[in-house]
Each structure stands twice: as C-alpha cells, then as structure tokens.
Amino acid sequence: MIPTPEQQALRDAARRYAREQLLPHYQARERAGRLDRAILVEMGALGLMAPDLAAEFGGLGVDSVTAGMIIEEISYGDYNIGSVAVVAALIGAILSRHAAPQLAGQWVSGLVKGEAVVALAITEPRGGSDAANLQLRARHDGDHFVIDGEKTSVTFADWADAYLVFARTGRPQDGAKGITAILVPSNLPGIRATRFDDLGSVALGRGSVFFDEVRVPLDHQVGDLGRGFTQVMQGFDYSRALIGLQCLSSAQASLDEAWAYAREREAFGRPIGQFQGVSFPLAEGESQIAAIRQLCYHTLALRDAGLPHTAEAAMCKWMGPRTSVDVIHQCLLTFGHYGWSRDLPHQQRMRDVMGLQIGDGTAGIMKQVIARERIGRAAIQY
C-alpha cells in the first residue's frame, strides 16, 4: 500500500515522536509500573490520539487506514502506549456512534485530547471467552441504573477515568440479548479496583473492578437498552485490525534492532548476518510481518469502504499477536546471551505482546468468528 502525501506526513510525524520520545524510555516505563499521563496529553495535542474521530470532537477526521498508520508508528516506540491509543480509538468510535450527544461530546473530546482514559469492562470471573455470559446486573431505580457485580481482566482498571460496562438488564437466559452498555465514571461511590501482578504490560495495569450499588444516570446508557452487546461489539472489528498493527510494529522494532546487530556482531572473523542460520530466520520474520501488515491495512480499507470485514479483522487479531511473539523470540535469540537480559527490550516486547494472545479474544475465538462468517453460525457448535 502506497500512502498519499497527506498520509505520509502524518506517519512521519508519528514516527519521529515515537522514536525520539517513546522508544528510549519504553523499558523505564515498565520499571516505574505506571504511564505518565502527560505523555497522553502531549500526544493528544499532536493529533496522535484517536485521529479518526470527527473534528467536532477535536479529532483529525482521517480514515481508518491513516489511523492504522499512526497506531503502527506509536506502537513501534512503545507497545503499551499504542494500547492506550487503540482503546481510545475503539471507545471513541463507540461513544460517538451510540452515546447521547452530550455524553459523547464530554468523553470523546477527552479521549482525543489524551485527558481521559476509558477502560472496557466486559469480562467476568466465570465468563472468560464466553463474553455474553454476564452476571453483573444493572437495574432501574428512578432516573438511575444501580450496578452490582464484578468485572475482571480490565486493562487500566485502577487508573481509568471511566469504564464502559456491559451489564445485564434482561434475563440471564437471554444470553447476548438483554445486555446494555453503560459508561460509568470511576469516581462514583461504590467502585473499588485492584491491580494484578501481570507478566507483561505492567505500565498499563490490569485488574478487577467491583461495583457495589453504584448509581449511574440513565443518560449514561450507550446504545439501545438490551442491545449493547450486539451493537457495541460491532466496533471490535476495527480494534482487531489496529491490534494486529500494534503487535506487528513491536515485532518490527525488534527485527530492526536484530538486523543492525547482525551487521555489527562478528563471529569466526565475519559479521554474523552472513551466516544463513542467523539471517534466514530474520528474513522469514520480515516476510511474515509484511504479509500480515498488508492484511491489516486491507481490513481497514474494507471498513473505510463500508464493506464487511469481520472475518478479516479476526484474522488480524489471531495472526498478528502470535506471529509477533514468534518473531520477537527469534530476535531475542539472535542476540545470544545478550538477549537473555532485561537490559535489552526484546523480553519485554515478547511479554507485552503475548498478552494479546489472550486479551480481546483468543485465537480459538477468532477462528470461530472466521468459520462462522464463512459457513454460517449454525455450523459452529459453541
């Protein structure tokens, strides 16, 4: 895919920022265990947060492909900050499409400026991949919802400004029907959040959020009552393609570093890159990353054209993280005993990317989505 001059200018701006400001401190942010939110505000001022959102919300109004280019460059510098940008794009699109205008205006503008972080609260302790198997309930009480229950595996759990909560408002036997999406500010009484001791993405944090008689105004409903799951989940086709690019760019960073090392490091009197045992695995990684990158941009182009792209998005989601983990692992091995050190970033990239082999839909779930799109729901036994 050949970018237009406008796309290239935005990509170049994102690339400079990511490589000059984000990449040098990628590992330091893990050691700190937190993201400095000033970085997100700075990115917002540069137009790098949810750039696809409309100008009325402060966005650049670019297409999905251009947004993907920006996500890819940001993630090259810091995979975790790329995650914040992906979630901002996803939730911003959901709120701008399905929330009441006043609610959307408040929160979407905050996402674009980097001043607000909204977490997705879908998964529950007994649900996992069965995302529609929800127990957390929201009942009507006057002009409020009253929410009770627990959400788990929530990224940004203990520092988000709000949660997009999927709550059961209908009967348990209704499955995906009877689920409503509600935007819940995190400072409301009755909310408590924890943080897990995770293997990767330490700077982002992941944990559980507990809701005890939390009262939320009815106008914080997102989408139609009882149709939140079916309406809002449609937006995940977009984020799955972005996630693919996010993971691939992290692998590309390790590849670039491994190629440079293969040119400089000598063994047996010559650069190790001259040995096929070193260069061929890296060449295979370059080929795989390039192929899946094209699939991701094809998926985003289908979205821009208003064409179906559910199967393609699911392909991006399972192939991107898995291939990226394998490629980063090979890059780590290329560095030999140096690679087996926390001083180099490959081990962190591998741990960070590995999380998306689980989060936002496992490979098994993505393959079910693809099969369902190809041969129909009735042919897939859940």
Buried (B, 14 or more C-beta within 10 A) or exposed (E): EEBEEEBBEBBEBBBEBBBEBBBEBBBEBBEEEEBEBEBBBBBBEBBBBBBBBEEEBBBBEBBBBBBBBBBBBBBBBBBBBBBBBBBBBBBBBBBBBBBBEEBBBBBBBBBBBBBBBBBBBBBBEEBBEEBBBBBBBBEEEEEBBBBBBBBBBBBBBBBBBBBBBBBBBBEEEEBBEBBBBBBBBBEBEBBEBBBBEBEBBBBBBBBBBBBEEBBBEBEBBBBEBBBBBBBBBBBBBBBBBBBBBBBBBBBBBBBEBBBEBBEEBEEEEEBBBEEEEBBEBBEEBBEBBEEBBEBBBBBBBBBBEEEEBBBBBBBBBBBBBBBBBBBBBBBBBBBEEEBEEEEBBBBBBBBBBBBBBEBBBBBEBBBBBBBBBEEEEEEBEE
